[in-house]
Amino acid sequence: MSSKTNPSALLDEANKLPPLASLMTRAAAAPKAIAFAEGSDQRIVEAAVTALNAGLIRQAHLVGSQADVEATLATFELSDASGVEVHDPENSAIFDTLAERFVKLRAHKGLSLELAKKATLDPLVFAALLVETGRADGSIGGAVATTSDTVRAALQVIGKAKSEPLVSSFFLMILPENHPLDRPAMVFSDCGMVIDPDAAELAGIASQAADSFAALVGDTPKLGMLSFSTHGSAKHDRVTKVQEATQALKAARPDLIVDGELQLDAALVPSVAASKAPTGSVQGAANVLIFPNLDAGNIGYKLAQRFGGAIAIGPVLQGLAKPANDLSRGCTAGDVLAMIAVTALQAQNA
């Protein structure tokens, strides 16, 4: 009898939630290659093997010590070993090629080949270079590394998409079944990156979040631009910022359903919206919440997660030239599997 673990239970658990099941079904429709910066981590390997066995991705690039990655990989039942490629930066046949590419990417910063080689030894940079050079379609890190290190590698190597005003983030929030809000999934943005956006940046974040919601959830985004004021009920510079961002977004994206500024209850509860914002376009049906700053966003998603029982997938980066995403260091293998599906779908829409 095999002593290897069959990780299929991970997929079974995810499929119990319709929004997650939908993510994985759509990811499997056009499987992508994903690079994992922490390729020897038990959670990463379990999720990667699950995704490969289920056809959610076509290839897993596992970055790390060859011995460590192979030792972890050997504990799981893998249906097709050809779907895995192990990259040990210390002994990689493509190391010099990637380092030379990094020199070109950072030429404006005067990066030398010596320093580029040192940086390319970092699994986060190596994984991002696999994406930037087209060897992988997206990368995932942060199960061990910090958010700042993970995001820095993505910004330095992959960089901002030319069409985007900035790089920001969002959380895909999966609500429990029978939740009183009666919507299966929402996007909260920005909860992990831009500390204090100005009005123009806030409008850019909202535009990105709307597109992210449409791509991942497959429904029409309805945006609530959050504040402590609803339609002028309070006067303050912070209220003015949200009002200006709302106006800018409406001008730039007349295709979107957006209302602001709104207090949280007016964005989410129809009866409250009828009282506080009777002329608004969202009418308490917001499925994309745009927070005015990182304080509010970070606190907001954690309240929904810890008090409301929502599953928080993220922070997912938006605005990059190619997908690269961050995990929480406290993530589970199930969290990683969800992020794999999200990253694959981003790659499909890139």
Secondary structure, 3 states (H helix, E strand, C coil): CCCCECCHHHHHHHCCCHHHHHHHHHHHHCCEEEEECCCCCHHHHHHHHHHHHCCCEEEEEEECCHHHHHHHHCCECCCCHHHEEEECHHHCCCHHHHHHHHHHHCHHHCCCHHHHHHHHCCHHHHHHHHHHCCCCCEEEECCCCCHHHHHHHHHHHCCECCCCCCCEEEEEEECCCCCCCCCCEEEEECCCCCCCCCHHHHHHHHHHHHHHHHHHHCCCCEEEEECCCCCCCCCCHHHHHHHHHHHHHHHHCCCCEEEEEECHHHHHCHHHHHHHCCCCCCCCCCCEEECCCHHHHHHHHHHHHHCCCCEEEEEEEECECCCEEECCCCCCHHHHHHHHHHHHHHHHHC
